[in-house]
């Protein structure tokens, strides 16, 4: 069984994550399968639009924490650490991708969604940017990328869950549909894109990506320092507690005084 399936319909490729018993979590086999599929999409001159979806209740549950615990190390974000480069995650893909979100999109799965150019979601889909639960810094940048109001971006950064309806209301989701309509609506959007003059399609995707919000370097530098500001074993403790279905026993900081000694933003 392929853990990432592809279905080509003329100029459209449907890429489906297919490990439903693990909610399509970002295990090695899923990462490698996505890298292969998106490389094929990038290199095949006949293919012009991709639809990314999942099988079962999950679009993608993010980090495969069972695999992380088995290997005794933290998992990289999607697009990092793969043996084969995934052009979808590295920014080297110049073709549009539509997200067809069929269920849970958590952590790294949420990051896959925000990489897409257009998004269709089933009404029962649940979204969460989980970094605050697993790392030393919450997902401060994701609400910024999505142009969300500051309180909503803060809610997202702190790991609160969002319904598909809420994200549709704030403009993060383009279409909200019944499950039976998910793929058909996504294909219809792809067909609309293909109906445009080729240069207009290519140039517009390029322009819209260039205009997307970005994080200034000084904020990225501060984020890197904050990712190390705390007792680093709390990261693995969060994963152990999740796997053991118990409340985590966090330490917080190596030195309690570090609580009041945060790194500063440089101008």
C-alpha positions as CSV (number, residue, x, y, z in Angstrom):
1,X,0.0,0.0,0.0
2,X,1.3,3.5,-0.9
3,X,1.2,5.8,2.0
4,X,0.9,8.7,-0.4
5,X,-1.3,8.1,-3.5
6,X,-1.5,10.1,-6.7
7,X,-4.3,10.3,-9.2
8,X,-3.8,12.2,-12.4
9,X,-6.8,13.7,-14.1
10,X,-5.6,15.5,-17.3
11,X,-3.6,18.5,-16.0
12,X,-4.6,18.0,-12.4
13,X,-2.8,15.7,-9.9
14,X,-4.6,14.7,-6.7
15,X,-2.1,13.9,-3.9
16,X,-3.6,11.9,-1.1
17,X,-2.0,11.1,2.3
18,X,-3.0,7.6,3.0
19,X,-2.2,6.4,6.5
20,X,-5.6,7.0,8.1
21,X,-4.9,4.8,11.2
22,X,-2.2,7.4,12.2
23,X,-4.3,10.4,11.0
24,X,-1.7,10.8,8.2
25,X,0.9,12.0,10.7
26,X,4.2,13.2,9.3
27,X,6.1,9.9,9.6
28,X,9.1,9.2,7.4
29,X,7.1,7.3,4.9
30,X,4.5,10.2,4.6
31,X,7.3,12.8,4.2
32,X,9.1,10.8,1.6
33,X,5.9,10.0,-0.3
34,X,5.0,13.7,-0.4
35,X,8.4,14.7,-1.6
36,X,8.2,12.1,-4.4
37,X,4.7,13.3,-5.4
38,X,5.4,17.0,-5.4
39,X,8.7,16.4,-7.3
40,X,6.7,14.6,-10.0
41,X,4.2,17.5,-10.0
42,X,7.0,20.0,-10.4
43,X,8.8,18.2,-13.1
44,X,5.9,17.0,-15.3
45,X,5.2,19.6,-17.9
46,X,1.7,18.4,-18.4
47,X,0.6,18.9,-14.8
48,X,-0.5,22.4,-13.8
49,X,-2.6,22.2,-10.6
50,X,-2.3,19.9,-7.5
51,X,-4.9,19.1,-4.9
52,X,-3.6,17.9,-1.6
53,X,-5.9,15.9,0.6
54,X,-6.0,13.0,3.1
55,X,-7.7,9.7,3.7
56,X,-9.9,9.1,6.7
57,X,-10.6,11.4,9.6
58,X,-7.4,13.3,9.4
59,X,-5.9,15.6,6.7
60,X,-2.6,15.4,8.6
61,X,-2.1,15.2,12.4
62,X,1.3,16.8,12.3
63,X,4.4,15.3,13.9
64,X,4.3,11.5,14.3
65,X,5.1,11.6,18.0
66,X,5.1,7.8,18.2
67,X,8.0,7.7,15.7
68,X,9.7,10.6,17.5
69,X,9.6,8.8,20.8
70,X,10.8,5.5,19.2
71,X,13.8,7.3,17.6
72,X,14.4,9.4,20.8
73,X,14.7,12.7,18.9
74,X,12.5,15.6,17.9
75,X,10.9,15.6,14.5
76,X,11.8,18.4,12.0
77,X,9.1,20.7,10.6
78,X,7.7,19.6,7.3
79,X,10.2,20.3,4.5
80,X,13.2,19.8,6.8
81,X,15.2,16.6,7.2
82,X,13.8,14.7,4.3
83,X,16.2,12.6,2.2
84,X,14.4,13.9,-0.9
85,X,13.7,17.7,-1.1
86,X,10.0,18.5,-1.2
87,X,9.6,21.5,-3.5
88,X,6.1,22.2,-2.1
89,X,7.7,23.0,1.3
90,X,11.0,24.6,0.1
91,X,9.3,27.2,-2.1
92,X,10.7,25.8,-5.3
93,X,7.2,24.9,-6.7
94,X,5.9,27.5,-9.1
95,X,2.5,25.8,-9.7
96,X,-0.7,26.2,-7.6
97,X,-1.7,23.8,-4.9
98,X,-5.3,23.5,-3.5
99,X,-5.8,22.1,-0.1
100,X,-8.8,19.8,0.3
101,X,-8.9,19.5,4.1
102,X,-10.9,16.4,5.0
103,X,-10.3,16.4,8.8
104,X,-7.8,17.2,11.5
105,X,-5.0,19.6,10.4
106,X,-2.7,19.9,13.4
107,X,0.8,21.2,13.9
108,X,2.8,20.3,10.8
109,X,-0.5,19.4,9.1
110,X,-1.6,23.0,9.7
111,X,1.6,24.1,8.1
112,X,0.8,22.0,5.0
113,X,-2.5,23.9,4.8
114,X,-1.0,27.3,5.0
115,X,1.4,26.4,2.2
116,X,-1.5,25.9,-0.2
117,X,-2.8,28.7,-2.4
118,X,-6.5,27.9,-2.1
119,X,-8.3,25.9,0.6
120,X,-11.5,23.9,0.7
121,X,-12.5,22.3,4.0
122,X,-15.2,20.0,5.3
123,X,-17.3,21.5,8.0
124,X,-16.1,19.1,10.6
125,X,-12.4,19.8,10.1
126,X,-10.4,20.9,13.1
127,X,-7.3,23.0,13.0
128,X,-4.6,23.6,15.5
129,X,-1.1,25.2,15.4
130,X,0.4,23.0,18.1
131,X,3.9,24.5,18.6
132,X,3.1,26.0,22.0
133,X,2.3,22.4,23.3
134,X,5.5,20.8,22.0
135,X,8.3,23.5,21.8
136,X,9.6,26.5,23.8
137,X,7.8,29.0,21.6
138,X,4.3,28.9,20.2
139,X,3.4,29.5,16.5
140,X,3.9,33.2,16.6
141,X,4.2,33.5,12.8
142,X,1.3,31.6,11.5
143,X,-1.4,34.2,12.2
144,X,0.8,36.8,10.6
145,X,1.1,34.7,7.4
146,X,-2.7,34.4,7.4
147,X,-3.2,38.2,7.9
148,X,-5.3,37.5,11.0
149,X,-6.2,40.1,13.6
150,X,-3.8,40.2,16.5
151,X,-6.1,38.6,19.1
152,X,-6.9,35.7,16.7
153,X,-3.2,35.3,15.8
154,X,-2.4,35.1,19.6
155,X,-5.1,32.5,20.1
156,X,-3.6,30.5,17.2
157,X,-0.1,30.9,18.6
158,X,-1.2,29.6,22.0
159,X,-2.4,26.3,20.5
160,X,-6.1,26.8,20.8
161,X,-8.2,24.7,18.4
162,X,-10.2,26.2,15.6
163,X,-13.2,24.9,13.7
164,X,-13.3,25.1,9.9
165,X,-16.3,27.4,10.2
166,X,-14.3,29.9,12.4
167,X,-11.3,29.9,10.0
168,X,-13.7,30.4,7.1
169,X,-15.2,33.4,8.9
170,X,-11.7,35.0,9.3
171,X,-10.7,34.3,5.7
172,X,-8.3,31.4,6.2
173,X,-10.5,28.9,4.3
174,X,-11.9,29.7,0.8
175,X,-14.8,27.2,0.7
176,X,-16.6,25.3,3.4
177,X,-18.4,22.1,2.1
178,X,-20.0,18.8,3.0
179,X,-17.6,15.9,2.9
180,X,-19.2,14.5,-0.3
181,X,-18.5,17.8,-2.0
182,X,-14.8,18.2,-1.0
183,X,-13.0,16.7,-4.0
184,X,-15.5,17.9,-6.6
185,X,-15.3,21.5,-5.3
186,X,-11.5,21.3,-5.3
187,X,-11.5,20.0,-8.8
188,X,-13.9,22.8,-9.9
189,X,-11.5,25.4,-8.5
190,X,-8.6,23.7,-10.3
191,X,-10.6,23.7,-13.6
192,X,-11.3,27.4,-13.1
193,X,-7.5,28.1,-12.7
194,X,-6.8,26.0,-15.9
195,X,-9.4,28.1,-17.8
196,X,-7.2,31.2,-17.4
197,X,-4.6,32.2,-20.0
198,X,-1.5,30.2,-19.1
199,X,0.7,33.3,-18.5
200,X,-2.0,34.9,-16.3
201,X,-2.2,31.8,-14.2
202,X,1.5,31.5,-13.7
203,X,2.1,35.2,-13.2
204,X,-0.7,35.6,-10.8
205,X,0.4,32.8,-8.5
206,X,3.9,34.1,-8.6
207,X,2.7,37.7,-7.7
208,X,0.4,36.6,-4.9
209,X,3.1,34.5,-3.3
210,X,5.5,37.5,-3.5
211,X,2.9,39.7,-1.8
212,X,2.2,37.2,1.1
213,X,3.2,38.5,4.6
214,X,6.7,37.7,5.7
215,X,8.5,37.8,9.1
216,X,11.3,40.4,9.5
217,X,14.7,38.9,10.2
218,X,15.0,40.5,13.7
219,X,11.8,38.7,14.7
220,X,13.1,35.4,13.4
221,X,16.4,36.0,15.3
222,X,14.4,36.6,18.5
223,X,12.3,33.5,17.9
224,X,15.4,31.3,17.5
225,X,16.6,32.5,20.9
226,X,13.2,31.9,22.5
227,X,13.1,28.4,21.1
228,X,16.1,27.7,23.4
229,X,14.9,29.7,26.4
230,X,13.6,27.1,28.8
231,X,14.2,23.6,30.1
232,X,14.6,21.8,26.8
233,X,13.6,18.4,28.1
234,X,10.0,19.8,28.5
235,X,9.8,19.3,24.7
236,X,10.2,15.5,25.0
237,X,8.1,15.4,28.2
238,X,5.1,16.9,26.3
239,X,5.5,14.0,23.8
240,X,5.9,11.4,26.5
241,X,2.8,12.6,28.3
242,X,0.8,12.7,25.1
243,X,1.8,9.1,24.3
244,X,1.1,7.9,27.9
245,X,-2.2,9.9,28.1
246,X,-1.2,11.7,31.3
247,X,-0.7,15.3,32.5
248,X,2.9,16.4,31.7
249,X,5.4,17.2,34.4
250,X,7.0,20.4,33.1
251,X,10.1,22.0,34.7
252,X,9.9,25.3,32.9
253,X,13.4,26.8,33.1
254,X,16.9,25.5,34.1
255,X,17.2,28.6,36.3
256,X,13.9,30.0,37.7
257,X,15.2,33.5,37.3
258,X,15.2,33.0,33.5
259,X,11.4,33.4,33.7
260,X,12.1,37.1,34.1
261,X,15.2,37.4,31.8
262,X,13.8,37.1,28.3
263,X,16.0,37.8,25.3
264,X,15.4,41.2,23.7
265,X,14.3,42.1,20.2
266,X,17.1,43.8,18.3
267,X,16.1,46.7,16.0
